[in-house]
Amino acid sequence: QLQLVQSGGGLVQPGGSLRLSCTASSRTFNYYNVAWFRQAPGKEREKINCISSADVATNYVESLKGRFTISRDNAQNTVYLQLSSLKPEDTAVYYCAANGWDCSRKNDYWGQGTQVTVSS
């Protein structure tokens, strides 16, 4: 079992930035593929991006490309989501998730989620 703990959410003004963290319980985390999802009120969960065990990033929402950046630091067992130029419509609960196969596969492990609220 892999446990994922998230941090970094909060309240930010439009145009601001946040960095979300997803930290794993195991040092084998470098072999996992890790994705970020978000779910806004009244909407279905959507997949934002994913980073593979080979450190290759894939974006799934074209309109977010350039504002949301995924990265990983295997020495810290952590994957990050850098959020920039935030807009009120970015308000959602953000989740990280992982699997041991590839970024297109079903995820077996999920973080607890963290709230991001963008408001003036």
C-alpha positions in Angstrom: 0.0 0.0 0.0 1.1 3.5 -0.9 -0.1 6.4 1.2 -0.2 9.9 -0.3 -0.5 13.0 1.8 -1.3 16.4 0.2 -0.6 19.9 1.3 -0.4 23.5 0.0 -4.0 24.4 -0.7 -5.7 27.5 0.6 -7.3 30.8 -0.3 -5.6 33.0 -2.9 -6.6 36.1 -4.9 -7.1 36.0 -8.6 -3.8 36.2 -10.4 -2.0 34.6 -7.5 0.0 31.3 -7.3 0.1 28.2 -5.1 2.2 25.1 -5.1 0.5 21.8 -4.1 2.5 18.9 -2.8 1.8 15.2 -2.8 4.2 13.2 -0.6 4.4 9.4 -0.5 5.1 7.1 2.4 7.6 4.9 0.5 10.9 5.5 -1.1 9.8 3.3 -4.1 7.7 6.3 -5.1 10.1 7.0 -7.9 8.6 4.0 -9.8 5.1 5.3 -9.7 3.2 7.5 -12.2 1.4 10.4 -10.5 -1.5 12.4 -11.7 -3.4 15.5 -10.5 -7.2 15.8 -10.6 -9.6 18.5 -9.5 -13.3 18.6 -8.8 -15.3 21.8 -8.7 -18.7 22.0 -6.9 -21.4 20.5 -9.1 -18.9 19.1 -11.6 -17.3 15.8 -12.3 -13.7 15.1 -11.4 -11.3 15.9 -14.2 -7.8 14.8 -14.9 -5.3 17.7 -15.2 -2.0 16.2 -15.9 0.4 13.3 -15.0 4.0 12.7 -14.6 5.5 9.3 -15.3 8.2 7.4 -13.5 10.5 8.5 -16.4 9.8 12.2 -15.5 7.7 12.8 -18.6 4.7 15.1 -18.2 1.4 14.9 -20.0 -1.3 17.5 -20.0 -5.0 16.6 -20.4 -6.6 20.0 -20.3 -5.2 22.2 -23.1 -6.5 25.5 -21.5 -4.5 24.8 -18.4 -1.3 24.1 -20.1 1.2 26.8 -19.2 -0.6 27.8 -16.0 -0.5 24.4 -14.2 2.9 22.6 -14.1 3.5 19.1 -12.7 7.0 18.1 -11.5 8.6 15.6 -9.2 11.4 15.4 -6.7 12.1 11.7 -6.0 14.6 12.5 -3.3 11.8 14.0 -1.3 9.2 11.4 -2.4 7.1 14.3 -3.6 5.2 15.4 -6.7 4.2 19.0 -7.1 1.5 21.0 -8.9 2.5 24.6 -9.5 -0.6 26.7 -10.0 -0.1 30.2 -11.5 -2.3 33.0 -12.8 -5.2 31.6 -10.8 -8.8 32.4 -11.7 -12.0 32.0 -9.7 -13.0 29.1 -11.9 -10.0 27.2 -10.7 -11.7 26.8 -7.3 -11.9 23.1 -6.6 -10.7 20.3 -4.5 -7.4 19.0 -5.9 -6.3 15.4 -5.7 -3.2 13.5 -6.5 -3.3 9.8 -7.5 -0.8 7.2 -8.4 -0.3 3.8 -10.1 2.6 1.5 -11.0 1.9 1.1 -14.7 1.6 4.3 -16.8 -0.3 7.6 -16.9 -3.2 6.2 -18.9 -4.1 3.6 -16.4 -6.5 3.5 -13.5 -5.0 4.9 -10.3 -4.8 2.6 -7.2 -3.7 5.2 -4.6 -5.2 8.6 -3.8 -4.4 11.6 -1.7 -7.0 13.0 0.7 -7.6 16.1 -1.4 -6.9 19.8 -0.7 -9.1 22.8 -1.2 -8.0 25.6 -3.5 -10.2 28.7 -3.4 -9.6 31.7 -5.7 -11.5 34.8 -4.6 -11.0 38.5 -4.1 
